[in-house]
């Protein structure tokens, strides 16, 4: 099987979190919400095993060889570094629900490296909702997830690194501070960052009227996720398959398995960190 995915489809993953919530000012009044759910060591280990599985490495070899830079046999992909949690802007925070964390855990990610030094990001979710069985559902060029996790830890130690999918922007938040990690985030909040209350006010104004159930959503719009499409990449044979309903959840993880029921491979624009 093969599949295609665009940046808009990736944005739709996070869009599933903005579920019909009525806006209020509560979150702006609480400058220090709790940290979002974190994956356990068991979850991380299971996700890492899925990333390092022989079938995944075989698919990675084809992924790295797809443009002829290396042959499938010479790609020799390896998993580099730790598996990291990836957080996305929370619908409860957008809606202003009291005590809502700024972001929700979306998936776990790891970085694969080809023999020629190119990198790819692996997205892992629980298989069939089981915490001990994980699967790879997406392979993307670059290493945004692990790179921004590391940059966020340096920029604001102990903070939560998260992505605002509507802007494809990466931030780090701790207590009442929100700091930008990339150029898109700098354009949104300035190089010096902003307060959590001001950030909540901005996303509520930007997306609060575009939640599912709103007039905007009823027009068939994608919940405010008007991202530009990226060039699609045809999926190689699946290293793992996804069965069951599109949304699965384990220990606070809620993920939309993208497009088809096989691994989806995609390009994305390389950006500095």
C-alpha positions in Angstrom: 0.0 0.0 0.0 1.0 3.6 -0.5 -0.2 6.8 1.0 0.3 10.6 0.6 0.3 13.3 3.3 0.6 17.0 3.2 1.5 19.6 5.8 -2.3 20.3 6.0 -2.9 16.6 6.8 -0.2 16.7 9.5 -1.9 19.8 11.0 -5.1 17.9 11.0 -3.6 15.5 13.6 -3.4 18.3 16.1 -6.8 19.6 15.0 -8.4 16.6 16.5 -7.6 18.0 19.9 -9.7 21.2 19.4 -13.0 19.6 20.4 -16.1 21.8 20.8 -15.1 23.8 23.9 -16.6 27.1 24.9 -14.0 29.9 25.4 -13.6 31.6 28.7 -10.9 33.7 30.5 -10.1 31.1 33.1 -6.7 30.0 31.8 -5.5 33.5 31.4 -6.2 34.0 35.1 -4.1 31.0 36.0 -0.4 31.8 35.1 1.0 28.5 36.3 -1.1 25.5 35.1 0.1 22.0 35.7 2.6 20.4 33.3 1.0 18.1 30.7 1.0 14.4 31.0 4.4 12.8 30.4 5.1 9.3 29.0 6.5 6.7 31.4 9.8 5.0 31.0 8.0 1.9 29.9 6.2 3.8 27.1 9.5 5.4 26.0 11.2 2.0 25.9 8.4 0.4 23.9 8.4 3.3 21.4 12.1 3.0 21.0 11.8 -0.7 20.3 9.3 0.0 17.6 11.6 2.6 16.1 14.6 0.2 16.1 12.7 -2.9 14.8 14.2 -4.5 11.7 11.0 -3.8 9.7 11.2 -0.1 10.6 14.9 0.0 9.6 14.0 -1.6 6.3 11.4 1.0 5.6 13.8 3.7 6.6 16.4 2.4 4.2 13.9 2.9 1.3 12.9 6.3 2.7 16.5 7.5 2.6 17.1 6.0 -0.8 14.0 7.4 -2.4 15.8 10.3 -4.2 18.9 8.3 -5.2 21.2 9.9 -2.7 22.2 6.4 -1.4 21.1 2.9 -2.3 18.7 1.0 -0.1 21.5 -1.4 0.7 23.9 1.4 1.6 21.5 3.6 3.7 22.2 1.6 6.9 19.8 3.6 9.0 20.4 3.8 12.8 18.3 5.2 15.6 20.1 8.1 17.3 19.5 9.5 20.8 16.5 9.2 23.0 12.8 9.0 22.2 11.1 12.3 23.2 7.5 13.3 23.9 5.9 15.7 21.4 3.3 18.1 22.7 0.7 20.1 20.8 -1.2 23.2 21.8 -4.1 22.0 24.0 -7.8 22.6 23.1 -8.6 23.2 26.7 -6.0 25.9 26.9 -7.2 27.5 23.7 -10.8 27.4 25.1 -9.6 28.9 28.4 -10.5 26.0 30.6 -9.3 26.5 34.2 -6.1 24.8 35.1 -5.5 23.4 31.6 -1.9 22.9 30.6 -0.7 24.7 27.6 -0.2 21.5 25.6 -1.1 17.9 25.3 1.0 14.9 24.6 0.5 13.9 20.9 3.1 11.2 20.2 6.6 10.1 20.9 9.4 10.8 18.4 12.9 9.5 17.6 15.5 10.3 15.1 16.9 8.0 12.5 20.2 8.8 10.7 21.3 7.5 7.3 24.9 6.5 6.4 25.2 9.8 4.5 24.2 11.8 7.6 20.6 12.7 6.6 18.0 12.5 9.3 14.4 11.5 9.6 11.9 11.7 12.4 9.8 8.6 13.5 6.4 9.2 15.1 5.3 6.4 17.5 1.9 5.8 19.0 0.4 2.9 21.1 -0.7 0.0 18.9 -4.4 -0.8 19.4 -4.4 1.3 22.6 -1.9 -0.9 24.4 0.8 0.9 26.3 3.4 -1.9 25.9 2.9 -2.3 22.2 3.9 0.7 20.0 4.0 1.4 16.3 5.6 3.8 13.9 2.8 5.8 12.0 4.9 8.4 10.3 8.4 9.1 8.9 9.3 12.7 8.2 12.5 14.3 6.9 14.6 16.2 9.4 14.7 15.9 13.2 12.5 18.8 14.3 11.0 16.9 17.2 14.2 15.9 19.0 16.0 19.1 17.9 13.5 21.4 19.4 13.1 19.3 22.5 16.8 19.7 23.1 16.7 23.4 22.3 13.8 24.0 24.7 15.7 22.2 27.5 18.6 24.6 27.0 16.4 27.7 26.6 14.1 27.1 29.6 15.2 24.1 31.6 12.3 22.1 33.0 9.9 23.6 30.6 7.4 22.0 28.2 8.3 22.2 24.5 5.3 22.3 22.3 4.2 23.0 18.7 1.4 25.4 17.7 0.3 23.5 14.5 -1.6 26.4 12.9 1.7 28.3 12.6 4.1 25.3 12.5 5.8 27.2 15.4 7.7 25.7 18.3 7.7 27.2 21.9 8.8 26.3 25.4 6.7 27.1 28.4 7.5 27.0 32.1 5.3 28.7 34.8 4.3 32.1 33.4 6.9 32.3 30.6 6.5 31.3 26.9 9.6 31.6 24.8 10.0 31.1 21.0 12.2 28.3 19.6 12.0 29.0 15.9 11.4 31.9 13.5 7.6 31.3 13.2 7.3 31.5 17.0 9.4 34.7 17.1 7.0 36.3 14.6 4.1 35.2 16.8 5.3 36.4 20.2 8.6 38.3 19.7 12.2 37.3 20.3 11.8 37.9 24.1 8.7 35.7 24.3 5.6 36.5 26.3 3.6 35.7 29.4 1.5 32.6 29.5 -1.6 34.8 30.0 -0.8 36.9 27.0 -0.1 33.8 24.9 -3.4 32.2 26.0 -5.2 35.4 25.0 -3.6 35.4 21.6 -4.5 31.7 20.8 -8.0 32.2 22.2 -8.6 35.1 19.9 -7.0 33.3 16.9 -8.6 29.9 17.2 -11.4 30.1 19.8 -14.1 30.8 17.1 -12.8 28.0 14.9 -13.4 25.0 17.1 -15.5 22.1 15.9 -19.2 23.0 16.2 -18.5 26.7 15.3 -19.9 28.4 12.2 -16.4 28.3 10.8 -16.2 24.5 11.2 -19.7 24.0 9.8 -18.5 25.6 6.6 -16.2 22.6 6.2 -13.0 24.4 7.2 -10.3 22.4 8.9 -10.7 23.9 12.4 -8.5 26.9 11.7 -5.6 24.8 10.4 -5.0 26.6 7.1 -1.4 25.3 6.5 0.2 25.2 3.1 0.5 21.8 1.6 4.0 20.3 1.4 5.1 18.1 -1.4 3.9 14.5 -0.8 6.1 11.5 -0.6 4.7 8.0 -1.5 4.8 5.6 1.4 7.0 2.5 1.2 5.8 -0.8 2.5 4.6 -0.6 6.1 6.9 -1.3 8.9 3.9 -1.4 11.2 0.2 -1.2 10.6 -2.5 0.7 12.5 -5.8 -1.0 13.2 -8.8 0.0 15.3 -10.3 3.5 15.4 -8.3 6.5 14.1 -8.0 8.0 17.6 -6.1 6.0 20.3 -5.1 7.0 23.8 -2.8 5.7 26.4 -1.6 7.6 29.5 -2.8 11.0 28.1 -1.8 10.3 24.5 -4.4 11.0 21.9 -3.3 10.5 18.3 -4.9 10.6 14.9 -3.3 7.9 12.7 -2.8 9.7 9.4 -4.5 9.0 6.1 -4.1 5.3 5.3 -3.4 2.4 7.6 0.3 2.3 6.8 3.3 4.3 7.6 3.1 7.7 6.0 6.3 9.3 4.7 6.6 13.1 4.2 8.9 15.9 3.4 9.1 19.0 5.3 11.2 22.2 5.0 14.4 22.0 6.9 14.7 24.8 9.5 17.4 26.0 11.8 17.1 25.8 15.5 
